[in-house]
Amino acid sequence: MYFLSKLLLFAVAAVDVLHVHGAPTTLEDTKSSELDRRIDTTSFSRVSTTSKRLFQLAGKTQYFAGVLLSSHVAAATDMYPGTNAWWLGHLPTNQDVDTAVAQMAATGYKVLRVWGFGTTNDASKSSGDIYYQVLNSSGQYFNYNPSNGIARLDYAVAAAQKKGLQLILPLLNNYDDLGGINTYTNVYGGDHNGFYTNAKAQAAYKAYIKFIVNRYKSSPAVFSWELCNEPVCPGCAASVITNWASDTSAYIKSLDPHHMVSLGDEGWLTATSAGTVPNYDQSHAYTGYNGVDFQRNLAIPTIDYGTFHMYYDLWGYNASWGSTWIAQHNAIGKALNKPVMLEEYAVKEGLDRVGIVGPWQETVVKKTSVAADMLWQYGTVFPSGSRPLDNYAVYWNSSTLAVLGAQHAREMAAKRAVATL
């Protein structure tokens, strides 16, 4: 239990211990004096919202693209591009964060998708890792260690705010990386699919939500909260995730009625959408096997916009299908009068990225009213030598981004902010 005692040196004065064998005790909103100094908590003037099928950023309704954009273009067009930078709150040094944020701001980024989760079941086996909470048989503990705890996310939020950037913060991972659903079921019982209806696991998850949302909800750096990165429940009725998303998003709204909430799903479709979308078929993405019904989930009143992802090769489709997938989600957004965001899309290094991605971006710009798209993922070289990137990373100085970056951003910037398609 030594590692828990060590954590409690940072946590005991600020947060109640949550016990796993019963309902969690009340978790008070905690902000250290250091956090108060870093994060301006006095104004909601930059809160982003929806405007029917588009977003309002800083009071301006617009499209935005998740691509790299030269700073002079951003200044000339008032463009608001974004990207996936999941690793920002898990970088080991302030210099790493400062370097990445400065580069992303200089290239014109305004919205970043950054993991707001980090859970371990055994801190003694997480030496050198960054994690924000520990879940085990003794309880639920938040890690206030300044070198590897919530202070790392504090610094990332503050650094983003300083540069005028906003963050999409997913609060849970479907996968085991950095503390996903299974870190809850390992403690509270059941399996991955049972998580969504496991009362003890949900109580602990809501305690974590309260911890994060109350910590950052007054920061102008928050774009939106996200329930989970790519939630699925294979073989389940779609109602399982729909009910969970309805309950959880309503809980977030009770804590923070100002900011947007999204599900964070990949956009899987079911027969619900057969009469709404073009080219509906019975292949994998449409069977409902993953327990996700994009259309029903987007209809939840406390879900402000829809997310969908696209990895055509991993899902068994050809590249041209990507444009169909985009058009289908656009049709659902139109039917429900809500924004939809192509939140992740990527092509591996070594393939013809321009040739494959180009038609997808043309579909977004010319054939749909998809509100935003965000390439996976931003890549750079970190001073500490940290390497959190995969073979989908797109580097800011890549020649490929002359087309997929600046050109696409200019096209999105020139698009009239009216959703007519």
C-alpha positions in Angstrom: 0.0 0.0 0.0 3.0 2.3 0.0 2.2 3.8 -3.4 -1.3 4.7 -2.2 0.1 6.4 0.9 2.4 8.4 -1.4 -0.5 9.5 -3.5 -2.5 10.5 -0.5 0.2 12.9 0.5 -1.0 15.0 -2.4 -4.7 14.1 -2.3 -5.8 13.8 1.3 -6.1 17.5 2.0 -8.1 18.2 -1.1 -10.4 15.2 -1.9 -12.4 12.6 -0.1 -11.4 9.0 -0.6 -14.0 7.1 -2.6 -14.6 3.5 -1.5 -15.3 0.7 -4.0 -17.6 -1.4 -1.8 -20.4 1.2 -1.7 -21.6 4.4 -3.1 -18.7 7.0 -3.4 -18.6 9.7 -0.9 -19.2 13.3 -2.0 -16.4 14.6 -4.1 -15.7 18.2 -3.6 -14.6 20.5 -6.4 -10.8 20.9 -5.9 -8.6 23.5 -7.4 -5.1 24.0 -6.1 -3.7 27.5 -5.8 -1.3 26.6 -8.6 -4.2 25.6 -10.9 -5.9 28.9 -10.1 -2.8 30.8 -11.1 -2.6 28.9 -14.4 -6.2 28.9 -15.5 -8.4 32.0 -15.8 -11.7 30.9 -14.2 -13.5 34.3 -14.5 -15.2 34.3 -17.9 -17.3 32.2 -20.3 -16.8 34.7 -23.1 -15.1 32.1 -25.3 -17.4 29.2 -24.8 -18.0 27.4 -28.1 -21.6 26.4 -28.9 -23.6 24.9 -31.7 -25.6 27.0 -34.2 -28.0 24.5 -35.8 -25.7 22.4 -38.0 -22.5 24.5 -37.4 -20.3 25.6 -34.5 -19.9 29.0 -33.0 -16.4 29.7 -31.8 -15.9 32.9 -30.0 -19.3 34.1 -31.2 -18.6 33.4 -34.9 -20.5 30.7 -36.8 -18.1 28.8 -39.1 -16.7 25.5 -40.5 -13.3 24.4 -39.3 -10.9 21.8 -40.6 -8.6 19.5 -38.6 -5.5 20.2 -40.7 -2.4 22.3 -40.5 -2.6 25.9 -41.7 0.0 28.5 -42.1 -0.3 31.4 -39.6 -0.7 34.0 -42.2 -3.7 32.2 -43.7 -5.3 31.9 -40.3 -4.9 35.6 -39.7 -6.3 36.5 -43.1 -9.4 34.3 -43.0 -10.1 34.0 -39.2 -10.0 30.2 -39.7 -10.4 27.8 -36.8 -8.7 24.5 -37.7 -8.2 21.7 -35.2 -6.4 18.4 -34.8 -6.0 15.3 -32.6 -3.2 15.7 -30.1 -4.2 13.1 -27.6 -0.8 13.0 -25.9 -0.7 16.7 -24.7 -1.6 16.0 -21.1 0.6 12.9 -21.0 3.9 14.6 -22.0 6.5 14.3 -19.2 7.9 17.9 -19.3 6.6 21.4 -19.5 9.0 22.0 -22.4 7.4 19.3 -24.4 4.0 20.8 -23.9 5.2 24.4 -24.6 6.9 23.2 -27.8 3.9 21.4 -29.2 1.4 24.1 -28.2 3.6 26.8 -29.7 4.0 24.9 -33.0 0.3 24.1 -33.2 -0.7 27.7 -32.5 1.8 29.0 -35.0 0.5 26.8 -37.7 -3.1 28.0 -37.1 -4.7 25.3 -34.9 -7.5 26.4 -32.7 -9.1 23.2 -31.5 -7.2 20.2 -30.1 -8.6 16.8 -29.1 -6.7 15.8 -26.0 -7.2 12.8 -23.7 -8.8 13.9 -20.4 -8.4 10.4 -18.9 -5.5 8.5 -17.4 -6.3 5.6 -15.0 -4.2 2.8 -13.5 -5.2 -0.1 -11.2 -1.6 -0.4 -9.9 0.5 2.7 -9.5 3.5 0.5 -8.5 3.5 -0.8 -12.1 3.1 2.6 -13.6 6.4 4.0 -12.7 7.3 6.7 -15.2 3.8 6.9 -16.6 1.4 9.8 -16.2 -2.0 8.9 -14.6 -4.7 11.0 -13.0 -6.4 8.4 -10.9 -5.9 5.0 -9.3 -8.7 2.5 -9.0 -8.2 -0.6 -6.9 -9.7 -2.7 -4.1 -8.9 0.0 -1.5 -10.7 2.8 -3.3 -10.5 5.6 -5.9 -7.7 8.1 -5.6 -6.7 11.1 -7.6 -3.0 11.6 -8.3 -1.8 15.1 -7.3 1.9 14.3 -7.8 3.2 17.3 -9.8 5.5 15.2 -11.9 3.1 12.4 -13.1 -0.4 13.3 -12.0 -3.2 15.7 -12.8 -0.8 18.6 -12.8 0.3 17.4 -16.2 -3.2 18.0 -17.6 -3.4 21.3 -15.6 -0.3 22.5 -17.4 -1.6 21.4 -20.8 -5.0 23.2 -20.3 -3.2 26.3 -19.1 -0.7 26.2 -22.0 -3.6 25.8 -24.5 -5.5 28.7 -22.9 -2.4 30.9 -23.1 -2.2 30.4 -26.8 -5.9 30.8 -27.4 -6.6 27.2 -28.2 -9.6 25.1 -27.2 -9.7 21.4 -26.2 -12.1 18.5 -26.8 -11.6 16.4 -23.6 -12.7 12.7 -23.8 -13.2 11.4 -20.2 -12.8 7.7 -20.8 -11.2 5.3 -23.3 -12.8 2.2 -24.8 -9.4 0.6 -25.0 -6.9 -0.4 -22.3 -4.4 2.3 -23.2 -4.0 4.9 -20.5 -6.9 3.5 -18.4 -9.9 2.5 -20.3 -13.2 0.8 -19.5 -11.4 -2.3 -18.2 -9.7 -0.4 -15.4 -13.2 0.1 -13.9 -14.4 -3.5 -14.5 -11.1 -4.9 -13.1 -12.2 -3.4 -9.7 -16.0 -3.3 -9.8 -16.6 -6.6 -11.6 -18.1 -7.8 -14.8 -16.7 -7.4 -18.3 -16.2 -4.6 -20.8 -19.8 -4.8 -22.0 -21.2 -4.8 -18.5 -19.5 -1.5 -17.7 -22.4 0.6 -19.1 -24.9 -0.9 -16.6 -22.6 -1.6 -13.7 -23.8 0.7 -10.9 -20.6 0.8 -9.0 -18.4 1.3 -12.1 -20.8 4.1 -13.2 -20.6 5.8 -9.8 -16.8 5.8 -9.9 -16.8 7.0 -13.5 -19.2 9.9 -12.5 -16.9 10.8 -9.6 -14.1 11.1 -12.1 -16.3 13.1 -14.5 -17.1 15.5 -11.6 -13.4 15.8 -10.7 -12.4 16.8 -14.3 -15.4 18.9 -15.2 -15.4 20.9 -12.0 -11.7 21.4 -12.4 -11.8 22.9 -15.9 -15.3 24.0 -16.6 -14.6 27.7 -16.1 -11.5 27.7 -18.4 -12.0 29.2 -21.8 -9.7 26.5 -23.1 -12.6 23.9 -23.0 -14.3 23.4 -26.4 -16.4 20.3 -25.3 -16.6 17.3 -23.1 -16.6 13.8 -24.7 -18.0 10.7 -22.9 -15.6 8.2 -24.3 -13.1 7.6 -27.1 -14.8 5.2 -29.5 -17.3 3.5 -27.1 -18.6 0.1 -28.3 -20.6 -2.7 -26.8 -20.1 -5.6 -29.3 -23.2 -7.8 -29.5 -25.3 -5.6 -27.3 -28.6 -4.0 -28.1 -27.9 -0.4 -29.2 -30.1 0.8 -26.4 -27.4 0.0 -23.9 -25.0 2.7 -25.1 -27.9 5.1 -26.0 -29.2 4.9 -22.4 -25.7 5.2 -21.0 -25.0 8.2 -23.2 -28.3 9.9 -22.3 -27.7 9.5 -18.6 -24.0 10.4 -18.6 -24.4 13.5 -20.9 -27.3 14.7 -18.7 -25.0 14.3 -15.7 -22.3 16.4 -17.3 -24.8 19.1 -18.2 -25.9 19.2 -14.6 -22.3 20.0 -13.6 -21.6 22.3 -16.6 -24.6 23.6 -18.6 -22.4 25.9 -20.7 -20.2 23.6 -22.7 -21.0 21.2 -25.4 -21.0 17.4 -24.9 -20.4 14.7 -27.5 -20.3 10.9 -27.4 -17.0 10.4 -29.1 -18.1 7.3 -31.1 -17.0 6.1 -34.5 -20.4 6.7 -36.0 -21.6 3.1 -36.5 -25.0 2.8 -38.3 -28.0 0.5 -37.9 -31.3 -0.1 -39.7 -32.5 3.1 -37.9 -30.7 5.0 -40.6 -31.8 2.9 -43.6 -34.4 5.5 -44.7 -32.2 8.5 -43.9 -28.8 7.9 -45.5 -27.8 7.3 -49.2 -26.3 3.9 -50.2 -27.2 2.1 -47.0 -26.2 -1.6 -47.1 -25.7 -4.6 -44.7 -21.9 -4.6 -44.5 -20.0 -4.3 -41.2 -20.4 -0.6 -40.6 -24.2 -0.9 -40.8 -25.0 -4.1 -38.9 -25.2 -2.6 -35.4 -22.8 -5.3 -34.2 -20.8 -2.8 -32.2 -23.9 -1.7 -30.2 -23.8 1.9 -31.5 -26.6 3.6 -33.3 -25.3 7.0 -34.5 -28.7 8.4 -35.4 -30.4 7.5 -32.1 -27.4 8.8 -30.1 -27.4 12.1 -32.0 -31.0 12.5 -31.1 -30.3 12.6 -27.4 -31.1 16.1 -26.2 -28.0 16.4 -24.1 -25.7 15.4 -27.0 -24.8 18.6 -28.8 -23.1 17.3 -31.9 -22.2 14.0 -33.5 -18.8 12.5 -34.0 -17.7 9.9 -36.5 -14.4 8.4 -37.4 -13.0 6.7 -40.5 -10.4 4.0 -41.0 -11.5 2.4 -44.2 -8.7 -0.1 -44.4 -9.0 -1.4 -40.8 -12.8 -1.8 -41.4 -12.5 -3.7 -44.6 -13.6 -1.1 -47.1 -11.9 0.6 -50.1 -10.8 4.2 -50.0 -13.7 5.5 -52.2 -16.2 4.3 -49.6 -14.9 7.1 -47.3 -16.8 9.7 -49.2 -20.0 7.6 -48.9 -19.4 7.4 -45.1 -19.1 11.2 -44.9 -22.2 11.8 -47.0 -24.2 9.4 -44.8 -23.4 11.1 -41.5 -24.0 14.5 -43.1 -27.5 13.3 -44.1 -28.2 12.3 -40.5 -27.0 15.6 -39.2 -29.3 17.3 -41.7 -32.3 15.2 -40.6 -31.7 16.0 -36.9 -30.4 19.6 -37.5 -27.3 19.1 -35.4 -23.6 19.5 -36.3 -21.6 16.4 -37.3 -17.8 16.3 -37.1 -15.4 13.9 -38.9 -13.4 13.6 -35.7 -10.7 11.1 -36.8 -9.5 10.1 -40.3 -6.1 9.0 -41.4 -4.0 7.1 -43.9 -0.8 5.3 -42.9 2.6 6.5 -43.8 3.9 5.0 -47.0 0.6 5.2 -48.9 -0.6 7.9 -51.2 -2.0 10.1 -48.6 -2.9 13.0 -51.0 -4.5 10.7 -53.5 -6.6 8.9 -50.8 -7.5 11.7 -48.5 -8.1 14.4 -51.2 -11.5 13.0 -52.4 -12.7 12.8 -48.8 -11.9 16.4 -48.2 -13.5 17.4 -51.4 -16.7 15.6 -50.2 -16.6 17.6 -46.9 -16.0 20.9 -48.7 -18.2 20.7 -51.8 -20.8 18.0 -51.2 -21.8 18.2 -47.6 -22.3 20.5 -44.6 -20.1 18.5 -42.3 -19.2 21.2 -39.7 -15.6 20.1 -39.0 -13.0 17.5 -39.8 -9.9 16.6 -37.8 -7.0 14.6 -39.1 -5.4 11.9 -36.9 -2.9 13.0 -35.6 -0.5 15.9 -35.2 3.1 14.9 -35.1 6.2 16.7 -33.9 9.6 16.1 -32.3 9.5 16.5 -28.5 12.6 18.0 -26.6 12.4 15.2 -24.0 12.6 12.5 -26.7 9.1 11.3 -25.9 7.6 9.3 -28.8 3.8 9.0 -28.3 3.1 9.0 -32.1 1.9 6.2 -34.4 2.3 5.6 -38.1 -0.7 7.8 -38.9 1.0 10.9 -37.5 1.2 13.9 -39.9 4.1 16.2 -39.2 3.7 19.9 -39.4 6.7 20.3 -41.8 5.5 17.5 -44.1 5.3 18.3 -47.8 2.0 16.3 -47.9 0.3 19.0 -45.8 0.9 21.5 -48.6 -2.3 19.9 -50.0 -4.0 18.2 -47.1 -3.2 21.0 -44.7 -3.1 24.6 -45.9 -5.1 24.0 -49.1 -7.9 22.2 -47.4 -8.0 24.8 -44.6 -8.3 27.6 -47.2 -11.2 25.8 -48.8 -13.0 25.3 -45.5 -12.3 29.0 -44.6 -13.8 30.2 -47.9 -16.9 28.1 -47.4 -20.0 30.2 -46.6 -21.1 29.5 -43.0 -24.6 28.2 -44.0 -25.5 24.6 -43.8 -27.4 24.0 -47.1 -26.2 20.5 -48.2 
